[in-house]
């Protein structure tokens, strides 16, 4: 069997019948210990289809990473804005109005 290593732990195993796309990754056992594991992402009739699947997986992974970064940045900005607002006079005036039972 021939193996072709790709990026991000992906690799293709080639045998006479098919091209198997797999990924090596580090997971955790139930007890929390790190463990190296492998997942099979598909069996393909030719190399082109296997490569297309790798590209699709990488794009999906990059998009998820990008989206997580945006969410993290948004949460940081939201926390800062909330902190600035809570220090403002408008915030304290709004609290006074609520505590007094509304605007007279």
Phi, psi and omega in degrees: 000137178257142179237133176246117180278137178240192181272165178059031177083357179284147173204159180242127174262127182249125173230174184301337184263330183197178176246117183255121178269125180227165176223133174264134180213167177255122179241191178232144174281174179299333180274000176092003179281142178286141183215134176281134182221169181227142175233141177267126182258354176155160176243131187232152181281341178210166184295322182302315180294322178296317179295319178301320179295320177299314180300316179299316179297316181295319178297319179296317179296316180294321179295317179298319178295318179296314180298320179296322178295319179295316180298320179295315179297318179299317180297320178297315180295319179298318178296318179296314181298319179298318178297317179296319181296317182294339177272352185278160177293326180299320179297312182294324177294319179298319178298316179300316181297317180296316181294330179277353178096016175117182181276136181268000000 
